[in-house]
Amino acid sequence: MTKKHRVDGISLAIVILNILIAATVIVLIVLIYLYMTGKLEPTDVANMDESGEVAQITTTAVTTGEAVGMETTADTEETTADTEEFIVTDTTTEETSEEPAETVEAAETDDYDPGFFANDLFIGDSIYTGLVNYGYFESSNVFAQIGLNPESARTKAYDGYTSVSKAQEMQPKRIFIMLGSNGLAYMGNTYMSEQMALLVNELKAVCPDSYIYVVSIPPVTKAHDSAGQETMVMVNGYNKLLKGMCEEVGVVFLDLCSELEDSSGYFSADYAEADGLHFLGSAYKHMLSFFQKSIQIS
């Protein structure tokens, strides 16, 4: 072979090598373009055969209840990726389905024993009427009227009884008094706390063996506060006076207000009625649970 022929052979080999390199670069560019545009998954590239085609892969359909209707025919790795994505979604659904169980467990912390309050008397306003209306107690355990305040609870009779005469006849084991929300707007906190002291002393006189608990009035919602008739400034001021009064007369003060507040210091939406003052049914369960736990701990 002459020198000229050897040079031509080397040149031809170089040209062929350059063509192969260029073809490889073009294929890589095309693959990168398809991947960037979402037309090709990384798993497709990994499973290409020598011809550059995506290999056919046989997959097995998921047979859970949620997967009914998925095809069981052979498909590409892209289908496998979709199936895996479906399984992840299914797992998320199972985790989500556990949330109600957690909610139920949280609600169980509000459990109380109805028998614990069987011989108790609840004295209050329209908020306490919910104890009967929602079926928590019989009316015989509740002395509550719309518009009642610490003064009218002493002086006004309903169905032949004032709160004091009702307690005197019943001789309850415990008396829970929650009054004052109705008088915030016009009676004055000091006057109401003085009337509450009179009520407590009258009850102590006619029911010497009863345990008396004065309950703070509940909070109001932010929207109700903004209306200006009853505000959290009024609520907190009155409850502070009630706590001091309880220390003076020797009865227990139960801070229900703090139990019903949200993180911003207003009546929690979990417990507040639409008017921002009264209770949802769930609030009574929370209240009774709080009462029982507070008494058993003390």
C-alpha positions in Angstrom: 0.0 0.0 0.0 1.4 3.4 -1.0 1.7 6.2 1.4 -1.1 8.1 -0.4 -3.5 5.2 0.2 -2.6 5.0 3.9 -3.3 8.8 4.2 -6.7 8.4 2.4 -7.6 5.5 4.8 -6.8 7.5 7.9 -8.7 10.5 6.6 -11.8 8.4 5.9 -11.6 6.9 9.4 -11.4 10.4 10.9 -14.4 11.5 8.9 -16.4 8.4 10.0 -15.4 9.0 13.6 -16.4 12.7 13.4 -19.8 11.7 11.9 -20.4 9.2 14.8 -19.4 11.9 17.3 -21.7 14.4 15.7 -24.6 11.9 15.6 -24.1 11.1 19.2 -24.1 14.8 20.1 -27.3 15.3 18.1 -29.0 12.4 19.8 -28.0 13.7 23.2 -29.3 17.2 22.3 -32.6 15.7 21.2 -32.9 13.7 24.4 -32.1 16.7 26.5 -34.7 18.7 24.6 -37.4 16.0 25.1 -36.5 15.8 28.8 -36.6 19.6 29.3 -40.0 19.8 27.5 -41.5 17.0 29.6 -41.9 14.6 26.7 -39.3 12.1 28.1 -38.9 10.9 31.7 -35.5 10.0 33.1 -36.7 6.4 33.4 -37.3 6.3 29.7 -33.6 7.2 29.0 -32.5 4.5 31.4 -34.5 1.8 29.6 -33.6 2.6 26.0 -32.4 -0.4 24.0 -29.5 -0.4 21.6 -31.7 0.9 18.8 -32.5 4.0 20.7 -36.2 3.0 21.3 -37.8 2.9 24.7 -38.0 -0.8 25.8 -41.5 -2.2 26.5 -41.8 -3.1 30.2 -44.6 -5.2 31.7 -46.2 -3.7 34.8 -48.7 -5.1 37.3 -51.7 -3.0 38.2 -52.4 -1.9 41.8 -55.4 -3.9 43.2 -56.5 -1.7 46.1 -60.0 -0.4 46.2 -58.9 3.0 45.0 -57.1 1.5 42.0 -60.0 -0.3 40.5 -60.1 0.4 36.7 -56.3 0.7 36.2 -55.2 -1.1 33.1 -53.1 -4.3 33.4 -51.6 -4.3 29.9 -47.9 -4.0 29.2 -46.8 -0.4 29.2 -43.7 1.8 29.2 -41.7 2.8 32.2 -43.7 6.1 32.1 -46.7 4.1 33.1 -44.7 2.6 35.9 -43.9 6.1 37.1 -47.6 7.0 36.9 -48.4 3.9 38.9 -45.9 4.8 41.6 -47.3 8.3 41.7 -50.7 6.8 42.2 -49.5 4.7 45.1 -48.0 7.8 46.8 -51.3 9.6 46.4 -53.1 6.6 47.9 -50.8 6.6 50.9 -51.5 10.3 51.5 -55.2 9.5 51.4 -54.7 6.9 54.1 -52.8 9.3 56.3 -55.5 12.0 55.8 -58.1 9.4 56.8 -56.4 9.2 60.2 -57.0 12.8 61.0 -60.6 12.4 62.1 -59.3 9.8 64.6 -56.9 12.3 66.0 -59.8 14.8 66.2 -61.8 12.3 68.1 -59.0 11.7 70.6 -58.7 15.4 71.1 -62.4 15.7 71.8 -62.2 12.9 74.3 -60.2 15.2 76.5 -63.4 17.1 77.1 -65.2 14.0 78.4 -66.9 14.4 81.8 -69.1 12.2 84.0 -72.7 13.3 84.0 -73.2 11.5 87.3 -70.6 13.8 88.8 -73.0 16.7 88.5 -76.2 14.7 89.4 -76.9 16.7 92.6 -75.5 20.0 91.5 -77.3 23.3 90.7 -76.3 25.7 87.9 -77.4 29.4 88.3 -77.0 31.6 85.3 -78.4 33.6 82.4 -79.3 32.6 78.8 -75.9 30.9 78.4 -76.8 28.4 81.1 -80.2 27.7 79.5 -78.2 25.8 76.9 -77.5 23.2 79.5 -81.1 22.2 79.3 -81.7 23.0 75.7 -78.8 20.9 74.5 -79.8 18.1 76.8 -76.9 18.1 79.2 -79.2 18.4 82.3 -82.8 18.3 83.4 -84.3 21.6 84.3 -84.3 20.6 87.9 -80.6 21.1 88.0 -80.6 24.5 86.3 -81.9 27.9 87.4 -81.3 30.1 84.4 -83.2 32.8 82.6 -82.7 35.1 79.7 -81.4 38.5 81.0 -80.6 37.3 84.5 -77.8 39.2 86.3 -76.3 39.0 89.8 -79.0 41.3 91.2 -82.1 39.8 89.5 -80.9 36.3 90.4 -81.4 37.4 94.1 -84.5 39.4 93.8 -86.7 38.0 91.0 -88.8 34.9 91.1 -89.4 32.5 88.2 -92.0 29.8 88.6 -92.2 30.7 92.2 -88.5 30.5 93.0 -85.5 32.8 93.2 -82.1 31.3 92.8 -81.7 31.3 96.5 -85.0 29.7 97.4 -84.4 27.1 94.6 -81.0 26.2 96.2 -82.5 26.2 99.6 -85.1 23.6 98.6 -82.7 21.5 96.6 -79.7 21.6 99.0 -77.3 20.7 96.1 -73.9 19.2 96.6 -72.4 22.0 94.5 -73.6 25.4 93.1 -72.0 26.8 89.9 -72.8 30.5 89.4 -72.1 32.3 86.1 -73.7 35.7 85.9 -72.7 39.1 84.7 -72.6 39.1 80.9 -76.0 40.8 80.7 -75.0 43.7 83.0 -71.7 44.6 81.4 -73.1 47.3 79.2 -75.2 49.1 81.8 -74.7 48.0 85.4 -71.0 48.5 86.0 -68.5 45.9 87.0 -68.1 47.0 90.6 -71.8 47.0 91.3 -72.2 43.6 89.7 -69.4 42.1 91.8 -71.0 43.5 94.9 -74.3 42.0 94.0 -72.6 38.7 93.3 -71.0 38.8 96.8 -74.5 39.3 98.3 -75.8 36.4 96.3 -73.0 34.1 97.4 -73.4 35.0 101.0 -77.2 34.3 100.8 -76.6 31.0 99.3 -74.0 30.1 101.9 -76.5 30.9 104.6 -79.3 28.6 103.2 -77.0 25.9 101.9 -74.2 25.6 104.5 -73.2 22.1 103.2 -73.0 23.1 99.5 -69.8 23.9 97.8 -70.1 27.2 95.9 -68.1 27.9 92.7 -68.2 31.3 91.0 -67.5 31.0 87.3 -65.9 33.8 85.3 -68.1 35.1 82.5 -67.0 33.9 79.1 -65.1 36.0 76.5 -66.6 37.6 73.5 -65.5 37.3 69.9 -63.4 40.0 68.2 -66.4 41.0 66.0 -68.6 41.3 69.0 -65.9 43.3 70.8 -65.7 45.7 67.9 -69.5 46.4 68.2 -68.7 48.0 71.5 -71.6 46.8 73.7 -69.7 44.1 75.6 -65.9 44.1 75.2 -63.0 42.1 76.4 -61.9 45.0 78.5 -65.2 44.9 80.4 -65.1 41.1 80.6 -61.5 41.0 82.0 -62.2 43.8 84.4 -65.3 42.1 85.8 -63.7 38.7 86.1 -60.8 40.3 88.0 -63.2 41.7 90.5 -65.0 38.4 90.8 -61.8 36.6 91.6 -61.0 39.1 94.3 -64.5 38.8 95.7 -64.2 35.0 95.9 -61.0 35.3 97.9 -62.8 37.6 100.3 -65.9 35.5 100.9 -64.2 32.2 100.8 -65.5 30.4 97.7 -63.7 29.0 94.7 -63.3 31.0 91.5 -63.2 29.0 88.2 -61.6 30.8 85.3 -63.6 29.5 82.4 -62.9 32.6 80.3 -59.3 31.6 79.8 -60.4 28.1 78.7 -62.6 29.5 75.9 -60.2 32.1 74.5 -58.2 31.8 71.3 -54.6 32.8 70.9 -55.6 36.4 70.4 -57.6 36.6 73.6 -61.1 36.5 72.2 -63.9 33.9 72.3 -62.6 31.0 70.2 -64.6 30.2 67.0 -64.6 26.5 68.2 -67.0 27.5 71.0 -68.7 30.8 70.1 -72.2 31.2 68.6 -72.6 33.5 65.6 -73.5 36.4 68.0 -70.1 36.2 69.5 -71.5 35.9 73.1 -73.4 32.6 73.5 -72.2 29.0 73.4 -72.1 26.4 70.7 -73.2 23.0 72.0 -69.5 21.8 72.1 -68.7 24.6 74.5 -70.9 23.1 77.2 -69.0 19.8 77.1 -65.7 21.6 77.3 -67.0 23.7 80.2 -68.3 20.7 82.2 -65.1 18.8 81.6 -63.2 21.9 82.9 -65.4 22.1 86.0 -65.0 18.4 86.9 -61.2 18.3 86.3 -60.7 21.6 88.3 -62.6 20.2 91.2 -60.9 16.8 91.2 -57.4 18.4 91.0 -58.1 21.0 93.8 
